[in-house]
Each structure stands twice: as structure tokens, then as C-alpha cells.
Amino acid sequence: MFGRREETAVLDELLSQARDGTGGALVLWGEPGIGKSALLRHIHDRAPDFVRLSHSATRPEADLTFAGLHGLLRPVTDRIESSATAQAAALRAALGSSGEPVNRLLVGSAVLSLLSGLGERQPVLVVVDDGQWLDEATALCLGIVARRVRAHPVVVVLADHSDPAAGPWEGLADVRVGGLPDESARQLLATVAPLTDEATTRNLVREAGGNPLALHELATLGGDIDAEHRRKRGRPPVGPRLRRAFRAGIEALSPPAQLLTVLAAAEEHGDRLTVQRAGCASGADDAAWEEVSNAGPAPRGGQPSRFSAPRREQGRLRGQRCRGEATGSPRLGRHDAGRGGGARVAPCRHGP
């Protein structure tokens, strides 16, 4: 990672302390695309000896009580189901496994007990991305847990767009993730677009304003994507500018490639195999995968199907907008989106 020595040092120290038996919590916050998700990947990758639980919140589930907790605890539901304690019963109720009334404080205590129990054998890492889209019940629960993990080998790291001084993360240690220094931005650009000339490099670094995702996308999309808008109204925020770029980029893709962006955006757990199978069933072939990969930061190789927040949002918007477009029907079947109104594609060879 370029230009993130201080941030990664803080994260590495959290892991080191947890290995010695002391837990901790941290909130990473900053504008969309600034690099919070990359820092979360850093700490996840540096903790192979931990029990790792992760979840990326989504806007459509923001109003579903405990949806975030359900996604986060999926890998350890067997421990919840096998426990006969009152706390486990409260947690099962929160996750929809029973019809008992839900006591939110008891649920928070139950999650803390679950994590501390897991920590008796090996330390635990909890990572939550896009915390601004967590449902309220999960956010409050994780706030309760994060304030109480110091006595256990448990690390909780949350990423959010906003200052955590007010809200469910209030009182937790936080790091504001700022823009990259120009030199680090140049180093990143050299890896993204190594053939970029000096004049274009200066322009891209200036336009990105230190935002790594903006820099990557501006390089991919060929430079200044909003020159006319900036001339008239000034430079818009990175988030809206990138969303407009993503929308234009996705709409330029072929129907099968558009389908893959919708499927990857909808698959909240980043399961590439699930996306592959759904894409194959809908007629997306190797050419469509290659097209999506060449269009920007999309799933590659054996990596999970994770898109950046603006790209995931545009994938969802495309999924909503395409209902009925391909067939004229108010209900768009999965196969219709991939075939783009009857266009045939070759059989998929990506996997089972």
C-alpha cells in the first residue's frame, strides 16, 4: 500500500496486542474511495492466525433489523445453535431462528460472549465495511461489543463515511483516512497505468485529489471525466463524480457484462463461485468476464467478487433500471438480462 504507513502501523499494533491477550477496536472513516476497504483488507490479510469474521453492509438491508449481524456471524452459527444459554437464545431470536422477543442489550452481551469464547482458542478479528449502511440494531450491538473487548483477544475494526464522534461508534478510537500525498498518488498511478506520460500524470493526480479510487478510475476512464462540469460549477465531490463515471462505464458494457456487474453487486458475501454460477446460468461467457475485468476494478482471478462502494451502487441501480428493458416485461428474469433481448452467447467455462 502506498502512503498508508501510519494507518497500517495502527492496525498491525491492534493485531499484536490481541495476540498477547488484549483486545481493541478502531473506526476508520473518510470519504468514499479514500482507501478504507484497502486498509480492512490489509488487517484481514495480516491475521491468518485469527478467527476472521467480516461483513460488508449494504444499503438495501439498512432497514432490516439485525441483517448485518446475520451476515457477520454466518460462519459461526453452529456455535450459536448448539448453545443452551439465555444469551444464545437471545442471539437466535435476533437472527430470526426463534420467535422469542429480542432484548438488544442481551444480544450485545451474547455477541461479546460468543467472540470471547472463540478467543479462548485463538484471537478473533471482526471487520465491518460500509458501516454507514448497517441497520441500527446491528450498529448499536457492535458499538456495545467494541467498547468491551479490551479484556478479550478480540479486535473490531469498522469502516464508515462519517466522523464517529456521534452515533453508535461514539467513544471508540478512530482514524480519519485522508487523501494520499502526491508522491504516493504518483506511485499508485504508476502501478495502475505505467505508460502514463508526465503531463497526464500531473493532471490525474490533481483531479483525484488524493483519492485512490478516483485516481484508479480516472486513469482507467482516460483522464478528466468532468471537465465541462468543473468549468461551469467547480470540481464536484469525488463520490458523485465517480458514480457518474461508473454509470457511464456500466451502460457502455454489453448486456452479458452488465449482468455480471449486477450479480457481483448483489452477492453481498463476495462469493465469486456464486456469481460465476449465476452468470453461467444466465448466459454470460468468458468474453463477458474479460470485458468486466478490463472495465475497471472488478473481480479477478480467484479473488472475491468485491466491487468498490460506488461501483456496487451503480450495479444495483442498473439491476433496478433494467427490469423490463430487455423484454418489455415488468418482471425481468435472470436469463433475460444476460441474453439482452435474445442475443445468444457461448457456454460458460468458468467453473462448476
HUJO-V530041 format. One record per residue. N is the residue number from 1. RES is the residue in three letters. SS is DSSP state (hx for helix, st for strand, lp for the rest). PHI is phi in degrees with one decimal (* if undefined). D_FIRST is the distance of its C-alpha to the first C-alpha in whole Angstrom. Layout:
N_RES_SS_PHI_D_FIRST ; N_RES_SS_PHI_D_FIRST
This chain:
1_MET_lp_*_0 ; 2_PHE_lp_-97.3_4 ; 3_GLY_lp_71.4_7 ; 4_ARG_lp_-124.5_6 ; 5_ARG_hx_-61.6_8 ; 6_GLU_hx_-65.8_11 ; 7_GLU_hx_-65.5_10 ; 8_THR_hx_-68.2_9 ; 9_ALA_hx_-64.2_12 ; 10_VAL_hx_-63.0_14 ; 11_LEU_hx_-65.7_13 ; 12_ASP_hx_-63.1_14 ; 13_GLU_hx_-67.5_17 ; 14_LEU_hx_-59.2_18 ; 15_LEU_hx_-65.1_18 ; 16_SER_hx_-61.5_20 ; 17_GLN_hx_-65.2_22 ; 18_ALA_hx_-65.2_23 ; 19_ARG_hx_-64.5_24 ; 20_ASP_lp_-92.8_26 ; 21_GLY_lp_102.5_28 ; 22_THR_lp_-110.9_27 ; 23_GLY_lp_-85.8_25 ; 24_GLY_st_-168.8_23 ; 25_ALA_st_-139.9_22 ; 26_LEU_st_-150.7_19 ; 27_VAL_st_-111.2_19 ; 28_LEU_st_-96.7_16 ; 29_TRP_st_-139.0_17 ; 30_GLY_lp_163.6_17 ; 31_GLU_lp_-66.1_18 ; 32_PRO_lp_-57.1_17 ; 33_GLY_lp_82.8_14 ; 34_ILE_lp_-78.4_13 ; 35_GLY_lp_119.7_10 ; 36_LYS_hx_-64.2_12 ; 37_SER_hx_-64.1_12 ; 38_ALA_hx_-64.4_8 ; 39_LEU_hx_-67.9_9 ; 40_LEU_hx_-64.1_12 ; 41_ARG_hx_-63.8_11 ; 42_HIS_hx_-59.4_9 ; 43_ILE_hx_-69.3_12 ; 44_HIS_hx_-62.4_14 ; 45_ASP_hx_-69.6_13 ; 46_ARG_lp_-85.1_13 ; 47_ALA_lp_-123.3_17 ; 48_PRO_lp_-66.9_19 ; 49_ASP_lp_-89.8_22 ; 50_PHE_lp_-100.2_22 ; 51_VAL_st_-75.3_24 ; 52_ARG_st_-109.9_21 ; 53_LEU_st_-117.6_23 ; 54_SER_st_-139.6_21 ; 55_HIS_st_-155.5_22 ; 56_SER_st_-114.2_21 ; 57_ALA_lp_-69.5_24 ; 58_THR_lp_-131.1_26 ; 59_ARG_hx_-58.1_28 ; 60_PRO_hx_-60.8_31 ; 61_GLU_hx_-100.9_31 ; 62_ALA_lp_-64.6_31 ; 63_ASP_lp_-100.9_35 ; 64_LEU_lp_-97.8_35 ; 65_THR_lp_-57.6_36 ; 66_PHE_lp_63.5_33 ; 67_ALA_hx_-63.0_32 ; 68_GLY_hx_-63.8_28 ; 69_LEU_hx_-64.1_30 ; 70_HIS_hx_-59.9_31 ; 71_GLY_hx_-68.4_28 ; 72_LEU_hx_-68.0_26 ; 73_LEU_lp_-95.2_29 ; 74_ARG_hx_-51.0_30 ; 75_PRO_hx_-68.2_29 ; 76_VAL_hx_-121.0_31 ; 77_THR_hx_-63.9_34 ; 78_ASP_hx_-63.5_36 ; 79_ARG_hx_-67.6_36 ; 80_ILE_hx_-69.4_37 ; 81_GLU_hx_-67.1_40 ; 82_SER_hx_-86.7_41 ; 83_SER_lp_-90.1_42 ; 84_ALA_lp_-106.0_45 ; 85_THR_lp_-75.8_44 ; 86_ALA_hx_-64.7_44 ; 87_GLN_hx_-64.4_41 ; 88_ALA_hx_-63.2_40 ; 89_ALA_hx_-64.0_43 ; 90_ALA_hx_-64.2_41 ; 91_LEU_hx_-69.0_38 ; 92_ARG_hx_-62.5_40 ; 93_ALA_hx_-64.8_41 ; 94_ALA_hx_-64.4_38 ; 95_LEU_lp_-88.4_37 ; 96_GLY_lp_83.8_40 ; 97_SER_lp_-87.1_41 ; 98_SER_lp_-147.3_44 ; 99_GLY_lp_-97.2_47 ; 100_GLU_lp_-69.9_47 ; 101_PRO_lp_-62.3_46 ; 102_VAL_lp_-102.1_42 ; 103_ASN_lp_-103.1_42 ; 104_ARG_hx_-64.2_39 ; 105_LEU_hx_-65.3_39 ; 106_LEU_hx_-65.6_40 ; 107_VAL_hx_-63.6_37 ; 108_GLY_hx_-59.6_34 ; 109_SER_hx_-64.1_36 ; 110_ALA_hx_-65.8_36 ; 111_VAL_hx_-65.9_33 ; 112_LEU_hx_-62.2_32 ; 113_SER_hx_-63.6_35 ; 114_LEU_hx_-61.6_33 ; 115_LEU_hx_-67.5_30 ; 116_SER_hx_-66.8_31 ; 117_GLY_hx_-66.0_33 ; 118_LEU_hx_-62.7_30 ; 119_GLY_lp_-73.0_29 ; 120_GLU_lp_-68.6_32 ; 121_ARG_lp_-101.4_31 ; 122_GLN_lp_-156.9_27 ; 123_PRO_lp_-63.0_25 ; 124_VAL_st_-122.7_24 ; 125_LEU_st_-120.0_21 ; 126_VAL_st_-113.9_21 ; 127_VAL_st_-126.1_19 ; 128_VAL_st_-128.5_20 ; 129_ASP_st_-100.9_18 ; 130_ASP_lp_54.0_20 ; 131_GLY_hx_-60.3_22 ; 132_GLN_hx_-65.5_24 ; 133_TRP_hx_-104.6_26 ; 134_LEU_lp_-65.9_27 ; 135_ASP_lp_-66.5_31 ; 136_GLU_hx_-58.5_32 ; 137_ALA_hx_-63.1_34 ; 138_THR_hx_-66.5_30 ; 139_ALA_hx_-60.4_29 ; 140_LEU_hx_-65.0_32 ; 141_CYS_hx_-61.4_32 ; 142_LEU_hx_-68.2_28 ; 143_GLY_hx_-63.5_29 ; 144_ILE_hx_-59.5_31 ; 145_VAL_hx_-64.7_30 ; 146_ALA_hx_-61.8_27 ; 147_ARG_lp_-77.9_29 ; 148_ARG_lp_-124.3_31 ; 149_VAL_lp_-88.7_28 ; 150_ARG_lp_-58.8_28 ; 151_ALA_lp_-80.3_31 ; 152_HIS_lp_-129.5_29 ; 153_PRO_lp_-77.4_26 ; 154_VAL_st_-128.8_25 ; 155_VAL_st_-114.6_21 ; 156_VAL_st_-119.3_21 ; 157_VAL_st_-125.3_18 ; 158_LEU_st_-121.0_19 ; 159_ALA_st_-116.5_17 ; 160_ASP_st_-146.3_20 ; 161_HIS_lp_-80.1_20 ; 162_SER_lp_-109.2_23 ; 163_ASP_lp_-58.8_24 ; 164_PRO_lp_-79.3_25 ; 165_ALA_lp_-59.0_27 ; 166_ALA_lp_-128.6_30 ; 167_GLY_lp_119.6_30 ; 168_PRO_lp_-65.8_29 ; 169_TRP_lp_-95.1_26 ; 170_GLU_lp_-56.2_28 ; 171_GLY_lp_91.9_28 ; 172_LEU_lp_-85.7_25 ; 173_ALA_lp_-61.8_22 ; 174_ASP_st_-142.3_20 ; 175_VAL_st_-130.8_17 ; 176_ARG_st_-82.5_17 ; 177_VAL_lp_-89.9_13 ; 178_GLY_lp_-96.1_14 ; 179_GLY_lp_-71.6_13 ; 180_LEU_lp_-72.4_11 ; 181_PRO_lp_-60.7_13 ; 182_ASP_hx_-56.4_14 ; 183_GLU_hx_-63.9_13 ; 184_SER_hx_-67.4_9 ; 185_ALA_hx_-62.7_11 ; 186_ARG_hx_-64.8_12 ; 187_GLN_hx_-62.9_10 ; 188_LEU_hx_-63.2_8 ; 189_LEU_hx_-61.5_12 ; 190_ALA_hx_-63.7_13 ; 191_THR_hx_-83.2_11 ; 192_VAL_hx_-80.9_13 ; 193_ALA_lp_-138.2_16 ; 194_PRO_lp_-64.1_16 ; 195_LEU_lp_-95.2_20 ; 196_THR_lp_-68.8_20 ; 197_ASP_lp_-77.0_22 ; 198_GLU_hx_-63.8_22 ; 199_ALA_hx_-63.1_24 ; 200_THR_hx_-66.7_22 ; 201_THR_hx_-58.5_19 ; 202_ARG_hx_-59.3_20 ; 203_ASN_hx_-65.6_22 ; 204_LEU_hx_-65.7_19 ; 205_VAL_hx_-62.0_17 ; 206_ARG_hx_-66.0_20 ; 207_GLU_hx_-63.9_20 ; 208_ALA_hx_-71.1_17 ; 209_GLY_lp_61.0_17 ; 210_GLY_lp_84.7_14 ; 211_ASN_lp_-86.2_13 ; 212_PRO_hx_-60.4_10 ; 213_LEU_hx_-66.9_13 ; 214_ALA_hx_-61.0_16 ; 215_LEU_hx_-62.6_14 ; 216_HIS_hx_-60.5_14 ; 217_GLU_hx_-70.7_17 ; 218_LEU_hx_-61.3_19 ; 219_ALA_hx_-65.6_18 ; 220_THR_hx_-65.8_19 ; 221_LEU_hx_-89.1_22 ; 222_GLY_lp_94.4_23 ; 223_GLY_lp_114.4_23 ; 224_ASP_lp_-73.1_24 ; 225_ILE_lp_-91.1_26 ; 226_ASP_lp_-134.5_28 ; 227_ALA_hx_-59.2_29 ; 228_GLU_hx_-66.7_33 ; 229_HIS_hx_-62.2_32 ; 230_ARG_hx_-67.9_30 ; 231_ARG_hx_-61.9_33 ; 232_LYS_hx_-86.7_35 ; 233_ARG_hx_-127.0_34 ; 234_GLY_lp_92.9_31 ; 235_ARG_lp_-72.9_27 ; 236_PRO_lp_-76.1_26 ; 237_PRO_lp_-58.9_24 ; 238_VAL_hx_-59.7_21 ; 239_GLY_hx_-54.9_21 ; 240_PRO_hx_-60.6_25 ; 241_ARG_hx_-62.6_24 ; 242_LEU_hx_-68.9_21 ; 243_ARG_hx_-63.0_24 ; 244_ARG_hx_-64.7_27 ; 245_ALA_hx_-65.4_24 ; 246_PHE_hx_-62.9_24 ; 247_ARG_hx_-60.6_27 ; 248_ALA_hx_-63.8_29 ; 249_GLY_hx_-65.6_26 ; 250_ILE_hx_-68.0_27 ; 251_GLU_hx_-68.4_31 ; 252_ALA_lp_-82.3_31 ; 253_LEU_lp_-75.6_30 ; 254_SER_lp_-68.8_33 ; 255_PRO_hx_-54.1_34 ; 256_PRO_hx_-62.6_33 ; 257_ALA_hx_-69.2_29 ; 258_GLN_hx_-60.6_30 ; 259_LEU_hx_-58.3_31 ; 260_LEU_hx_-63.2_28 ; 261_THR_hx_-65.3_26 ; 262_VAL_hx_-65.8_29 ; 263_LEU_hx_-64.2_29 ; 264_ALA_hx_-66.2_25 ; 265_ALA_hx_-69.0_25 ; 266_ALA_hx_-80.3_28 ; 267_GLU_lp_-83.3_27 ; 268_GLU_lp_-66.7_25 ; 269_HIS_lp_-95.0_24 ; 270_GLY_lp_67.7_22 ; 271_ASP_lp_-83.7_24 ; 272_ARG_hx_-61.4_24 ; 273_LEU_hx_-62.1_27 ; 274_THR_hx_-61.4_29 ; 275_VAL_hx_-64.0_28 ; 276_GLN_hx_-61.2_29 ; 277_ARG_hx_-64.7_32 ; 278_ALA_hx_-64.9_33 ; 279_GLY_hx_-65.2_32 ; 280_CYS_hx_-61.4_34 ; 281_ALA_hx_-64.1_37 ; 282_SER_lp_-97.0_37 ; 283_GLY_lp_95.6_37 ; 284_ALA_lp_-82.1_33 ; 285_ASP_lp_-99.4_33 ; 286_ASP_hx_-59.5_31 ; 287_ALA_hx_-62.7_31 ; 288_ALA_hx_-67.4_30 ; 289_TRP_hx_-61.9_27 ; 290_GLU_hx_-64.1_26 ; 291_GLU_hx_-63.4_27 ; 292_VAL_hx_-65.8_24 ; 293_SER_hx_-61.7_21 ; 294_ASN_hx_-78.0_22 ; 295_ALA_lp_-83.1_22 ; 296_GLY_lp_152.0_19 ; 297_PRO_lp_-74.2_16 ; 298_ALA_lp_-118.3_18 ; 299_PRO_lp_-59.6_19 ; 300_ARG_lp_-135.3_18 ; 301_GLY_lp_53.1_20 ; 302_GLY_lp_-97.0_20 ; 303_GLN_lp_-75.3_18 ; 304_PRO_lp_-59.5_19 ; 305_SER_lp_-82.9_20 ; 306_ARG_lp_-102.0_18 ; 307_PHE_lp_-106.8_18 ; 308_SER_lp_-64.5_17 ; 309_ALA_hx_-56.7_19 ; 310_PRO_hx_-62.0_21 ; 311_ARG_hx_-70.0_21 ; 312_ARG_hx_-60.6_23 ; 313_GLU_hx_-63.7_25 ; 314_GLN_hx_-67.7_26 ; 315_GLY_hx_-61.9_27 ; 316_ARG_hx_-66.9_29 ; 317_LEU_hx_-61.3_31 ; 318_ARG_hx_-63.6_31 ; 319_GLY_hx_-62.7_33 ; 320_GLN_hx_-69.7_35 ; 321_ARG_hx_-73.0_36 ; 322_CYS_lp_-81.0_37 ; 323_ARG_lp_-61.8_40 ; 324_GLY_lp_88.9_43 ; 325_GLU_lp_-68.3_42 ; 326_ALA_lp_-71.5_42 ; 327_THR_lp_-119.9_45 ; 328_GLY_lp_79.0_47 ; 329_SER_lp_-94.2_47 ; 330_PRO_lp_-66.9_46 ; 331_ARG_lp_-119.7_44 ; 332_LEU_lp_-98.4_41 ; 333_GLY_lp_-74.8_41 ; 334_ARG_hx_-59.4_38 ; 335_HIS_hx_-69.5_40 ; 336_ASP_hx_-62.6_41 ; 337_ALA_hx_-63.1_37 ; 338_GLY_hx_-69.0_36 ; 339_ARG_hx_-89.7_39 ; 340_GLY_lp_56.0_39 ; 341_GLY_lp_77.2_43 ; 342_GLY_lp_110.6_44 ; 343_ALA_lp_-65.3_42 ; 344_ARG_lp_-91.7_42 ; 345_VAL_lp_-128.9_39 ; 346_ALA_lp_-72.8_39 ; 347_PRO_lp_-59.6_38 ; 348_CYS_lp_-81.2_35 ; 349_ARG_lp_-122.7_33 ; 350_HIS_lp_-80.6_30 ; 351_GLY_lp_168.8_31 ; 352_PRO_lp_-69.4_34
